[in-house]
Amino acid sequence: MNRFIVRIHLVRHGETIANREGFVLGQRESNLTEEGIAQALSLGELLGERRSQFWRVFSSDYERTQRTARLVLRGGAGNCDDGNSGVMSAMDATIVPDKRLRERAKGVREGRPKTIPYEDALRLHLEEHGQNAEFPLLESEADVWNRVQNWIDEVVTDASENKRLSNSRKTRRDMYDVLAVSHSATIRTAVNRLVGGQLPSSIVRGSGGKEGAADGMLVVANTSMTIIDINVDITSHSGNQPAWTAELVELTNTDHLQNAKKI
């Protein structure tokens, strides 16, 4: 009765205009394409009734992830929103935007073609803005992990409190499903840090340096879904947090993309 699972469904947002055109996005904003909308709706269809079983739904605080989450929760081509209706459904109201799920900040590469390496982007930035130019935020993998781990700890703590209440009321609950719509580098970091030792040997682990990626690293496609179980024991603690371990259930599943149709 003192053990339970927080099952985290990590989903990357749908395709954006910047993704399609090959630009580094990082912590800039870009709207979903029609393809991105179709991808999110198709994932919602794949999840089916599981959508109503999510205990919590999170996204980063960017519109591309929030809209993806809305579309996943609605699912089905007939339920597409146009993003401009101003109408919020009951499902939309359950989505919690969280800055800790933001994409890894990529500094001077943001807004530039992916083919331009960091040092070239730095040179262009200085040419455009002068030697005394301010520099956009550049995060390391450790920076990203610190905020993601803090988010996981908070989710686990909240679930632990709910578990204690359910035990006292004799309404036993052993599984807490969580949907989190985030970004490729952030999801890659979470996977590496949580279950890196469980990945296929062909996948290269690492930070990707200032580029944020390298050949052979985990590919996180738009609307791919990775499921990780956080196994929690509320009788054991690490500092002030309930102790937990992580187990990989599913890695970057894209089965739903076969059925994605543009709206």
C-alpha positions in Angstrom: 0.0 0.0 0.0 3.0 2.3 0.4 4.3 1.8 -3.2 2.8 3.3 -6.3 3.8 4.4 -9.8 3.8 7.8 -11.5 3.6 7.0 -15.2 5.0 10.0 -17.1 4.0 10.2 -20.8 6.6 12.6 -22.4 5.4 14.0 -25.7 7.2 16.4 -28.0 5.0 19.1 -29.5 3.7 18.8 -33.0 5.7 20.1 -36.0 6.2 23.8 -36.1 7.0 26.2 -38.9 10.5 26.5 -37.7 10.8 22.7 -37.5 9.6 22.4 -41.1 12.0 25.1 -42.4 15.0 23.8 -40.5 15.6 26.6 -38.0 16.9 26.2 -34.4 14.0 27.2 -32.2 15.1 26.8 -28.6 13.2 29.1 -26.4 11.7 31.1 -29.2 8.1 30.6 -30.3 6.8 29.1 -33.6 3.2 28.1 -34.5 2.2 24.5 -35.3 1.9 23.6 -39.0 -1.2 21.8 -40.3 1.0 18.6 -40.2 1.7 19.4 -36.5 -2.0 19.7 -35.7 -2.7 16.4 -37.5 0.1 14.7 -35.6 -1.3 15.8 -32.2 -4.9 14.8 -33.1 -3.6 11.4 -34.3 -1.8 10.8 -31.0 -5.0 11.7 -29.2 -6.8 9.0 -31.2 -4.1 6.5 -30.3 -4.5 7.2 -26.6 -8.3 6.9 -26.8 -9.9 6.4 -23.4 -6.5 6.8 -21.7 -6.8 10.5 -22.2 -9.5 10.7 -19.5 -7.3 8.8 -17.1 -4.5 11.3 -16.8 -4.2 12.5 -13.2 -2.3 15.6 -14.3 -1.6 17.2 -17.6 1.4 19.5 -18.0 3.1 21.4 -20.9 5.8 24.0 -21.1 4.6 27.6 -21.1 5.0 27.9 -24.9 2.0 28.0 -27.1 3.2 25.1 -29.4 3.2 22.7 -26.4 0.0 24.0 -24.9 -1.8 23.7 -28.2 -0.4 20.2 -28.8 -1.7 19.2 -25.4 -5.1 20.6 -26.1 -5.3 18.7 -29.4 -4.0 15.5 -27.9 -6.7 15.6 -25.2 -9.4 16.3 -27.8 -8.2 13.9 -30.5 -9.8 13.0 -33.8 -10.0 15.2 -36.9 -13.5 16.2 -36.1 -12.4 17.8 -32.9 -9.8 20.1 -34.3 -9.6 23.7 -32.9 -8.4 26.5 -35.0 -6.3 28.0 -32.2 -8.1 31.3 -32.5 -11.6 30.5 -31.3 -11.1 31.7 -27.7 -13.2 28.8 -26.5 -11.8 26.7 -23.7 -13.0 23.1 -23.0 -13.1 21.4 -19.7 -10.1 19.4 -20.8 -8.1 22.5 -21.7 -8.6 23.8 -18.2 -6.7 20.8 -16.8 -3.4 21.7 -18.6 -0.8 23.2 -16.3 1.9 25.3 -18.1 5.3 24.9 -16.4 8.5 26.8 -17.3 10.5 23.9 -16.1 9.5 21.9 -19.2 10.8 24.5 -21.6 13.2 23.6 -24.4 16.9 23.8 -23.7 18.1 27.4 -24.4 20.4 27.3 -27.3 22.0 30.8 -27.2 23.1 32.4 -30.4 22.0 29.5 -32.6 18.3 30.3 -31.9 16.6 31.6 -35.0 19.3 30.4 -37.3 19.4 27.4 -39.7 20.3 24.1 -38.0 23.2 23.7 -40.4 25.1 26.6 -38.8 27.3 25.3 -35.9 27.6 27.2 -32.7 30.9 29.0 -33.3 29.7 30.3 -36.7 26.5 31.5 -35.1 28.5 33.3 -32.4 30.6 35.0 -35.1 27.4 36.1 -36.9 25.9 37.4 -33.7 28.9 39.5 -33.0 29.0 40.9 -36.5 25.3 41.8 -36.3 25.2 43.2 -32.7 28.8 44.3 -32.1 31.5 43.1 -29.7 29.6 44.4 -26.7 26.5 42.6 -27.6 24.4 40.8 -25.0 24.1 37.0 -25.5 20.9 35.0 -25.4 20.6 32.3 -22.7 22.6 29.1 -23.4 21.8 26.2 -21.2 23.9 23.1 -20.5 22.3 19.6 -20.1 22.9 19.9 -16.4 20.9 23.2 -16.3 18.0 21.5 -18.1 18.1 18.4 -15.8 18.1 20.5 -12.7 14.7 22.1 -13.6 13.2 18.9 -15.0 14.3 16.9 -11.9 12.7 19.6 -9.7 9.5 19.2 -11.6 9.5 15.4 -11.3 10.2 15.7 -7.5 7.2 18.1 -7.2 4.9 15.8 -9.1 6.0 12.8 -7.0 5.5 14.7 -3.8 1.9 15.7 -4.9 1.1 12.1 -5.9 2.5 10.9 -2.5 0.1 13.2 -0.6 -2.7 12.0 -2.8 -1.7 8.3 -2.1 -1.7 8.9 1.6 -5.2 10.3 1.4 -6.4 7.5 -0.7 -5.0 5.0 1.7 -6.7 6.7 4.7 -10.0 6.7 2.8 -9.5 3.1 1.7 -9.8 4.1 -2.0 -6.6 2.5 -3.0 -4.8 4.0 -6.0 -1.5 2.6 -7.3 -1.1 4.4 -10.7 -0.9 8.1 -11.4 -0.8 8.8 -15.2 0.8 12.1 -16.1 1.0 13.7 -19.6 3.8 16.2 -20.1 4.2 17.9 -23.5 7.6 19.3 -23.9 10.5 19.7 -26.4 13.1 17.5 -28.0 16.3 18.4 -26.1 14.4 18.5 -22.8 12.9 15.1 -23.4 16.3 13.7 -24.5 17.9 15.1 -21.3 15.1 13.6 -19.1 15.5 10.2 -20.8 19.3 10.2 -20.6 19.2 11.1 -16.9 16.3 8.9 -15.8 16.8 5.7 -17.9 20.0 6.2 -19.9 21.3 2.8 -18.8 18.2 1.2 -20.2 18.6 2.6 -23.7 19.7 0.5 -26.7 23.5 0.4 -26.9 23.3 2.0 -30.4 22.0 5.3 -28.9 24.8 7.8 -28.0 24.4 9.4 -24.6 25.8 12.8 -23.8 25.0 16.5 -23.7 25.6 17.3 -27.3 27.8 20.3 -26.3 26.9 23.8 -27.3 25.1 22.3 -30.4 22.7 20.5 -28.1 22.8 17.4 -30.3 25.3 15.0 -32.0 25.2 12.1 -34.4 23.8 8.9 -32.9 21.9 10.6 -30.0 18.3 9.8 -29.3 15.9 11.2 -32.0 12.8 12.7 -30.5 10.3 13.2 -33.4 7.4 15.6 -33.3 4.6 14.1 -31.1 6.6 11.0 -30.3 5.7 9.5 -26.9 8.1 8.2 -24.4 6.7 6.5 -21.2 8.7 6.3 -18.0 7.5 4.8 -14.8 8.6 6.5 -11.6 8.4 3.8 -8.9 7.7 5.5 -5.6 8.0 4.2 -2.0 6.4 6.7 0.4 8.0 5.0 3.4 11.5 5.7 2.1 13.0 9.2 1.6 15.9 10.8 -0.1 16.3 14.1 1.8 12.8 15.6 2.1 11.6 13.8 -1.0 10.0 10.3 -1.3 12.5 7.9 -2.8 11.9 6.8 -6.4 13.5 4.9 -9.2 12.8 5.1 -13.0 11.9 2.4 -15.5 11.6 2.8 -19.3 8.3 1.5 -20.6 8.2 2.9 -24.1 10.7 4.9 -26.2 9.7 7.6 -28.7 6.7 5.8 -30.1 5.4 7.3 -33.4 2.9 4.6 -34.4 0.2 7.2 -34.6 2.0 9.2 -37.3 1.0 6.6 -39.9 -2.6 7.7 -39.6 -1.9 11.5 -39.3 -3.9 13.4 -41.8 -3.7 17.1 -42.5 -6.8 19.0 -41.5 
